[in-house]
């Protein structure tokens, strides 16, 4: 049984059994619960922790777990209506900000155990290098000075590794270690674009990009994407019309479309941005999510940029674990120093033990082995998803199937309510993502995004698509 499912089920059993015990009475020991329910000690510990969080039991180290006193009557609801005025008082004096993170929070939501997760962009635990991560963490903890304060810009060895991994003429001095890719995007956008100014984004694009831009008071301006990536003719027009100073893009396996920027357009993006005196923020989130059957990949835009136009974002998180929040942002010239200052003000630095763990992981033979196994697993899940869609919903599948990343972008018939369909799919037992949050302006058509990264097997992917098919037929 999957660990998360086991924890939830055991916690539910213990809740129902609490009525057997009087207030203050001791519950069975962890060993007894392990033997009775045939689960691991870790599962018991996590289930008890869930009940402690809910205030149902009290854990006393060395003594045991006891039923807690019932909670008293709920306090009177707070009156926080004054905050509407306080949070809006800046309107008209500074650029408007929006902290709508619904798209991001939707991607981070963990569905119940009985729901097939075709929503999350993080790896299923069975696809994570958990043994390698545990070994790396243990080795990192034994490193001299592992709990000391790191340099603000990150450990030199880790910065050098990122520079080599990205390529081109980058060196360690061009790299800033960040707390994952989202943090890198936030630092780059806040550093390079003034509040109130426009920033060009792909359309559709990753909702986290839109959330960062709006929270920083920026105005995201959409530039359409097709099968070859961003439309460079429209990119030139957008720069001319807005005088924007940055463009955020995902040239490789773009989220959500899966498009790969063509060779001709790669050159055009750099030329257009250089002519506009603007930066290209390259979010290279999917480079380590290439599938086993994919052709050779083009290098990052940053590796072909001699003039400091490209600010490159990369992370270990997607290919390892959602909790290994270690990434990097790279730049040449004053842009890097500005980002270093912004990150120092925001968060000081990335914790050294996490950086040391990342170094141990990527420096071990287990890392290359994991990436090979992940490439095969993602290919198998993609084939399962595409095969199931061709059998059940062929009209939704586009002509291009991405050979990397973890998602498929489905075009729904005109007039379909993608939000309602996503809700119906959830009722049918599968979590999918409505397309609307991926657009900075009005969506030109309804879409769904399917992610197969968080599934435990190709068979579960097929099951999820079949559940989606039933929901789709029920909504027509």
C-alpha positions in Angstrom: 0.0 0.0 0.0 1.2 3.5 -0.8 2.6 5.3 2.3 0.4 8.4 2.0 -2.7 6.1 1.6 -1.7 4.0 4.6 -1.2 7.1 6.8 -4.6 8.5 5.9 -6.4 5.1 6.4 -4.7 4.4 9.8 -5.5 8.0 11.0 -9.1 7.5 10.0 -9.3 4.2 12.0 -7.7 5.8 15.1 -10.2 8.7 15.0 -13.1 6.2 15.0 -11.6 4.2 17.8 -11.0 7.2 20.1 -14.5 6.9 21.7 -13.2 3.7 23.4 -10.9 5.8 25.5 -11.7 8.2 28.2 -10.1 11.6 28.3 -6.4 11.2 29.5 -6.4 7.5 28.8 -3.4 6.0 27.1 -3.7 4.6 23.6 -1.9 1.4 22.5 1.8 1.7 22.0 3.3 2.4 18.5 4.6 -1.2 18.5 1.1 -2.6 19.2 -0.4 -0.4 16.5 2.2 -1.5 14.0 1.5 -5.2 14.7 -2.3 -4.8 14.8 -2.6 -2.9 11.6 0.3 -4.4 9.7 1.9 -1.1 8.8 5.3 0.4 9.2 6.4 2.4 12.3 6.7 5.4 10.1 3.1 5.1 9.1 2.0 4.9 12.8 4.2 7.9 13.7 2.7 10.0 10.9 -0.9 9.0 11.6 -0.4 9.9 15.3 1.1 13.2 14.3 -2.0 13.9 12.2 -4.2 13.3 15.3 -2.0 15.5 17.4 -2.3 18.3 14.8 -6.1 18.0 15.0 -6.0 18.2 18.8 -7.5 14.7 19.3 -4.6 13.2 21.1 -1.6 14.4 23.1 1.9 12.8 22.6 4.2 12.8 25.7 7.7 11.6 24.8 8.7 8.7 26.9 5.2 8.2 28.3 2.9 7.5 25.2 -0.1 9.0 23.4 -3.2 10.0 25.3 -6.7 11.1 24.4 -6.9 14.9 24.6 -9.4 17.1 26.4 -12.3 17.9 24.0 -12.0 21.3 22.6 -14.3 24.0 24.0 -16.9 25.9 22.0 -15.6 27.6 19.0 -14.6 31.2 19.6 -16.6 34.0 18.1 -15.6 34.7 14.5 -13.0 37.5 14.1 -14.0 40.7 12.4 -11.3 41.2 9.9 -13.4 43.4 7.5 -11.0 46.3 8.3 -8.3 44.5 6.3 -10.2 45.2 3.0 -9.5 48.9 3.5 -6.0 48.4 4.7 -4.9 46.1 1.8 -6.6 48.4 -0.8 -5.4 51.7 0.5 -2.4 51.8 -1.7 -4.5 51.7 -4.9 -3.9 54.8 -7.0 -0.6 55.6 -5.3 1.5 52.6 -6.3 1.1 50.0 -9.1 -1.7 47.6 -8.2 -0.6 44.2 -7.0 -2.5 40.9 -7.0 -1.7 37.9 -4.9 -4.1 35.5 -6.6 -2.2 32.2 -6.4 -5.2 29.9 -7.3 -3.3 28.4 -10.2 -0.2 27.7 -8.1 -2.2 26.4 -5.1 -4.2 24.1 -7.5 -1.0 22.6 -8.7 0.2 22.0 -5.2 -3.0 20.4 -3.9 -2.7 16.8 -2.8 -5.9 14.9 -3.8 -7.4 12.1 -1.5 -5.9 8.6 -1.9 -8.8 7.4 -4.1 -8.3 10.1 -6.7 -6.0 9.5 -9.7 -3.6 12.5 -9.7 -3.2 13.8 -13.3 -2.8 17.3 -11.9 0.5 17.6 -10.0 3.8 18.4 -11.7 5.9 16.7 -9.0 7.1 13.2 -9.1 5.3 10.3 -7.5 7.3 9.0 -4.6 8.1 5.8 -6.6 9.8 7.9 -9.2 11.9 9.9 -6.7 15.5 8.9 -5.9 14.5 8.4 -2.2 17.4 6.1 -1.3 19.9 8.4 -3.0 18.4 11.5 -1.3 18.6 9.8 2.1 22.2 8.8 1.5 23.1 12.3 0.3 21.4 13.9 3.3 23.3 11.6 5.7 26.7 12.4 4.0 25.9 16.1 3.9 25.3 16.1 7.6 28.8 14.7 8.2 30.5 17.4 6.1 32.7 19.8 8.2 30.8 23.0 8.6 27.6 21.6 7.2 25.5 23.7 9.6 27.6 26.8 9.2 26.5 29.9 7.3 27.0 29.6 3.5 28.0 32.4 1.2 24.9 34.6 0.2 25.3 33.6 -3.4 25.6 29.9 -2.6 28.4 27.3 -2.1 31.1 27.7 -4.7 31.1 24.0 -5.6 27.4 23.9 -6.2 27.5 27.1 -8.3 30.3 25.6 -10.4 28.2 22.4 -10.9 25.2 24.4 -12.1 27.5 26.4 -14.5 28.9 23.2 -16.0 25.4 21.7 -16.2 24.1 24.7 -18.2 27.1 25.1 -20.4 28.4 27.9 -22.6 30.8 30.3 -21.0 29.2 30.4 -17.6 31.3 30.1 -14.5 30.6 29.8 -10.8 30.7 33.6 -10.5 27.7 33.8 -12.9 25.4 31.6 -10.7 23.2 32.4 -7.8 21.8 29.5 -5.8 18.1 29.8 -5.1 15.4 28.0 -3.1 14.1 26.2 -6.2 12.9 27.4 -9.5 9.9 29.5 -8.3 12.2 31.5 -6.0 14.6 32.0 -9.0 11.7 33.3 -11.1 10.6 35.6 -8.4 14.1 37.0 -7.8 14.7 37.5 -11.6 11.4 39.2 -12.3 11.5 41.5 -9.3 15.1 42.4 -10.0 14.8 43.2 -13.7 11.4 44.8 -14.1 10.1 47.8 -12.2 6.7 47.7 -10.5 4.0 48.9 -12.8 6.0 48.0 -15.9 4.9 45.4 -18.5 6.6 42.0 -18.8 6.1 39.7 -21.8 5.0 36.1 -21.2 4.1 33.2 -23.3 0.4 32.5 -23.9 -0.5 30.1 -22.5 2.1 29.9 -19.7 2.9 28.5 -16.3 0.5 30.0 -13.8 3.4 30.5 -11.3 4.9 33.0 -13.7 1.7 35.0 -13.8 1.4 34.9 -10.0 4.9 36.2 -9.5 4.4 39.0 -12.0 1.2 40.2 -10.5 2.4 39.9 -6.9 5.3 42.1 -7.9 3.0 44.7 -9.5 4.0 43.9 -13.0 1.7 43.8 -16.0 2.0 40.4 -17.9 1.5 40.9 -21.6 0.7 37.6 -23.5 2.5 36.5 -26.6 1.0 33.5 -28.3 2.7 30.1 -28.6 2.3 27.5 -31.4 3.9 24.2 -32.2 7.3 25.8 -32.7 7.3 27.8 -29.5 6.6 31.5 -29.1 5.5 33.4 -32.2 8.5 35.6 -32.8 6.7 37.9 -35.2 4.3 38.7 -32.4 7.1 38.9 -29.9 8.7 41.7 -31.9 5.4 43.5 -32.1 4.9 43.2 -28.3 8.3 44.6 -27.5 7.6 47.5 -29.9 4.1 48.2 -28.5 5.0 47.9 -24.8 8.7 48.8 -24.5 8.9 45.9 -22.1 12.4 45.1 -20.7 11.9 41.3 -20.1 10.3 38.3 -21.7 9.8 35.1 -19.7 9.8 31.8 -21.7 10.2 28.1 -21.5 12.0 27.0 -24.7 12.0 23.3 -23.8 8.8 21.3 -23.3 6.9 24.4 -22.5 4.3 24.3 -19.8 1.5 23.6 -20.7 1.7 23.1 -24.4 4.9 20.9 -24.5 6.3 23.0 -27.4 10.0 23.1 -28.1 11.3 26.4 -29.5 12.5 25.7 -33.0 16.1 26.5 -34.1 15.0 29.5 -36.2 13.0 31.0 -33.5 15.7 30.5 -30.9 17.9 32.8 -32.9 15.0 35.2 -33.4 14.2 35.4 -29.7 17.8 36.4 -28.9 18.0 38.9 -31.8 14.6 40.6 -31.0 15.4 40.9 -27.3 18.9 42.3 -27.9 17.4 44.9 -30.3 14.8 45.9 -27.7 17.5 46.2 -25.0 15.6 43.6 -23.0 16.3 40.4 -21.0 15.1 36.9 -21.8 14.3 35.0 -18.6 14.7 31.4 -19.7 12.9 28.9 -17.4 14.6 25.6 -18.2 12.4 23.6 -15.8 12.2 20.4 -17.9 15.7 19.7 -19.1 16.1 16.8 -16.7 12.6 15.5 -17.6 13.5 14.4 -21.1 12.1 11.0 -22.2 14.2 8.0 -23.1 13.0 8.1 -26.8 13.6 11.8 -27.3 16.0 13.1 -29.9 19.0 15.2 -28.9 18.1 18.4 -27.1 19.2 21.9 -28.1 21.4 23.6 -25.5 19.9 26.3 -23.3 19.6 29.7 -24.8 22.0 30.8 -22.0 24.7 28.6 -23.6 24.5 30.6 -26.9 24.3 34.1 -25.4 27.5 36.1 -25.4 25.9 39.5 -24.5 24.1 38.9 -21.1 20.6 38.9 -22.7 19.6 35.6 -21.1 18.9 35.1 -17.4 18.7 31.4 -16.9 16.6 29.6 -14.3 17.1 25.9 -13.4 16.1 23.7 -10.5 16.8 20.2 -9.1 13.3 20.0 -7.6 11.3 18.7 -10.6 13.7 15.8 -11.3 14.3 14.8 -7.7 11.8 15.8 -5.0 9.4 18.6 -4.2 11.3 19.1 -1.0 14.7 19.4 -2.6 14.2 23.1 -3.2 17.5 24.0 -4.7 17.8 25.8 -8.0 19.9 28.5 -9.7 19.6 31.7 -11.6 22.4 32.8 -13.9 23.3 36.1 -15.5 26.2 38.2 -16.7 27.0 41.7 -15.6 25.1 44.0 -13.2 21.9 41.9 -13.5 23.4 39.2 -11.3 24.5 41.6 -8.6 21.0 43.1 -8.5 19.5 39.6 -8.1 22.0 38.8 -5.4 20.9 41.9 -3.5 17.2 41.2 -3.9 17.5 37.5 -2.8 19.6 38.6 0.2 16.9 41.0 1.3 14.1 38.5 0.8 15.6 35.3 2.4 19.4 35.9 3.2 20.5 32.6 1.6 19.5 29.0 0.9 20.2 26.8 4.0 23.6 25.2 3.8 22.5 21.6 4.7 20.2 21.7 1.7 23.0 22.9 -0.6 25.4 20.3 0.8 22.7 17.6 0.2 22.2 18.7 -3.4 26.0 18.6 -4.0 26.2 15.1 -2.6 23.3 14.0 -4.7 24.5 15.3 -8.1 28.0 14.2 -7.4 27.0 10.6 -6.9 26.7 7.8 -9.5 23.1 7.4 -8.3 22.1 10.7 -9.9 22.9 9.7 -13.4 21.3 6.3 -12.8 18.1 8.0 -11.5 17.9 10.3 -14.5 18.1 7.3 -16.9 15.4 5.5 -14.9 13.2 8.6 -14.8 13.5 9.1 -18.6 12.2 5.6 -19.1 9.4 5.9 -16.6 8.2 9.2 -18.1 8.3 7.7 -21.6 6.2 4.8 -20.4 3.6 7.0 -18.7 3.4 9.3 -21.8 2.8 6.3 -24.0 0.1 5.1 -21.7 -1.6 8.5 -21.6 -1.4 9.0 -25.4 -2.6 5.5 -26.1 -5.6 5.8 -23.7 -6.5 9.2 -25.1 -6.4 7.9 -28.7 -8.8 5.1 -27.7 -11.2 7.3 -25.7 -10.8 11.0 -26.5 -8.9 11.2 -29.8 -10.5 14.5 -30.7 -8.8 16.2 -27.8 -5.3 15.2 -28.5 -3.2 17.6 -30.6 -0.9 16.5 -33.5 2.3 17.0 -31.5 3.2 14.9 -28.5 6.1 16.2 -26.4 9.1 13.9 -25.8 9.9 15.5 -22.5 8.2 17.1 -19.5 5.3 15.4 -17.8 2.1 16.9 -19.4 -0.3 16.9 -22.3 -2.3 19.9 -23.4 -5.8 18.9 -24.6 -7.9 21.2 -26.8 -11.6 21.0 -25.8 -14.5 21.8 -28.2 -15.6 25.4 -28.3 -18.1 26.3 -25.7 -16.9 23.7 -23.2 -16.6 24.9 -19.6 -13.1 23.6 -18.7 -13.6 24.5 -15.0 -16.9 22.5 -14.9 -15.3 19.6 -16.7 -12.3 19.5 -14.3 -14.8 19.5 -11.4 -16.8 16.7 -13.0 -13.6 14.7 -13.5 -12.7 15.1 -9.8 -16.2 13.7 -9.0 -15.3 10.8 -11.3 -12.1 10.1 -9.4 -9.4 11.9 -11.4 -7.7 15.3 -10.8 -7.0 17.3 -14.0 -6.2 21.0 -14.5 -8.5 23.5 -16.2 -6.7 25.6 -18.8 -8.0 29.0 -17.9 -5.3 29.9 -15.3 -2.6 29.4 -17.9 -3.7 32.5 -19.8 -2.7 36.1 -18.9 -5.8 37.5 -20.7 -9.0 35.9 -22.1 -8.4 32.3 -23.1 -8.9 31.9 -26.9 -10.2 28.3 -26.4 -11.0 25.9 -23.6 -8.3 23.4 -22.6 -7.3 20.8 -20.0 -3.8 19.9 -18.9 -3.0 16.3 -18.0 0.1 15.6 -15.9 1.4 12.0 -15.5 4.4 12.7 -13.2 2.5 11.9 -10.0 1.1 8.5 -11.0 2.5 5.3 -9.6 2.3 3.3 -12.8 1.3 3.5 -16.5 -1.8 1.4 -15.6 -2.9 4.2 -13.2 -2.4 6.7 -16.0 -4.8 4.7 -18.2 -7.3 4.4 -15.4 -7.2 8.2 -14.9 -7.8 8.8 -18.6 -10.7 6.4 -18.6 -12.2 8.2 -15.6 -11.8 11.5 -17.5 -13.6 10.0 -20.5 -16.6 9.1 -18.3 -16.7 12.6 -16.9 -16.4 14.1 -20.4 -19.2 12.0 -21.8 -21.4 12.9 -18.7 -20.9 16.6 -19.3 -21.7 16.6 -23.1 
